[in-house]
Amino acid sequence: MIRIAIADDEALFRKGMGLLISEFDGMELAWEVGDGQELLDKLATLETLPDVLLLDLNMPRVTGIDAAKVIQKTYPQIRMVIISTYFSKSFILNMIELGATSYLPKNTQPAEVEKTIREVVDKGFSYNQAVMEVMRDQMMQKSRPKPVNSFGVTLTGREKEVLQLICEEYTTAEIAEKLFLSARTVDGHRNNLLQKLNCRNTAGLVVYAIQHQMVNIQPDSFWDKKA
């Protein structure tokens, strides 16, 4: 069962989203809060964290942006899905840097919300075409980076294989099957990659790997798959 939490200052939106989640197979609403401070207070008291957090950006007391900064550092295992009326390039890039595994506008169709939740749980990230175009444009504007090995980071052959498959959007189970490994071993390699490359989550890992040419995927071809 996928446990989902909602942080949004609009009560009507929270209630509607909660009803929607209850209709998704294998998902349940764990709890909801109305502002960023309430969110952080709630997380600090929990023994079991939610799998996915649907997070609004414009909230009183503590904004979603400031709450995301804390969550990224303290609860990196939570998959943050931003659902906001703010859908500008600057907001999208900022939240991705803060560990958002997906970014959706509030007028998103229910089917896409369900698909997004499942993908962030299975693959660690889910960016729609609009978000991927923003990320691609940002990457193309930057100068070509130096190979990652120039920064003293060395990956094993197996870690490189796992990273390649992660960037090709295979799930942990699929990677394990392709490489004849256990899911636990794949997760171990993923955790090593996160530590070595100083990334908070799988989404950051994918962006970093593409930016630094660590995988055999060209940015254009990667984004074309999202069309």
Rosetta blueprint (number, residue, H / E / L):
1 M L
2 I E
3 R E
4 I E
5 A E
6 I E
7 A E
8 D L
9 D L
10 E L
11 A H
12 L H
13 F H
14 R H
15 K H
16 G H
17 M H
18 G H
19 L H
20 L H
21 I H
22 S H
23 E L
24 F L
25 D L
26 G L
27 M E
28 E E
29 L E
30 A E
31 W E
32 E E
33 V E
34 G L
35 D L
36 G H
37 Q H
38 E H
39 L H
40 L H
41 D H
42 K H
43 L H
44 A H
45 T H
46 L L
47 E L
48 T L
49 L L
50 P L
51 D L
52 V E
53 L E
54 L E
55 L E
56 D L
57 L L
58 N L
59 M L
60 P L
61 R L
62 V L
63 T L
64 G H
65 I H
66 D H
67 A H
68 A H
69 K H
70 V H
71 I H
72 Q H
73 K H
74 T H
75 Y L
76 P L
77 Q L
78 I L
79 R E
80 M E
81 V E
82 I E
83 I E
84 S E
85 T L
86 Y L
87 F L
88 S L
89 K H
90 S H
91 F H
92 I H
93 L H
94 N H
95 M H
96 I H
97 E H
98 L L
99 G L
100 A E
101 T E
102 S E
103 Y E
104 L E
105 P E
106 K L
107 N L
108 T L
109 Q L
110 P H
111 A H
112 E H
113 V H
114 E H
115 K H
116 T H
117 I H
118 R H
119 E H
120 V H
121 V H
122 D H
123 K L
124 G L
125 F L
126 S L
127 Y L
128 N L
129 Q H
130 A H
131 V H
132 M H
133 E H
134 V H
135 M H
136 R H
137 D H
138 Q H
139 M H
140 M H
141 Q H
142 K L
143 S L
144 R L
145 P L
146 K L
147 P L
148 V H
149 N H
150 S H
151 F H
152 G L
153 V L
154 T L
155 L L
156 T L
157 G H
158 R H
159 E H
160 K H
161 E H
162 V H
163 L H
164 Q H
165 L H
166 I H
167 C H
168 E L
169 E L
170 Y L
171 T L
172 T H
173 A H
174 E H
175 I H
176 A H
177 E H
178 K H
179 L H
180 F L
181 L L
182 S L
183 A H
184 R H
185 T H
186 V H
187 D H
188 G H
189 H H
190 R H
191 N H
192 N H
193 L H
194 L H
195 Q H
196 K H
197 L L
198 N L
199 C L
200 R L
201 N L
202 T H
203 A H
204 G H
205 L H
206 V H
207 V H
208 Y H
209 A H
210 I H
211 Q H
212 H L
213 Q L
214 M L
215 V L
216 N L
217 I L
218 Q L
219 P H
220 D H
221 S H
222 F H
223 W H
224 D H
225 K L
226 K L
227 A L
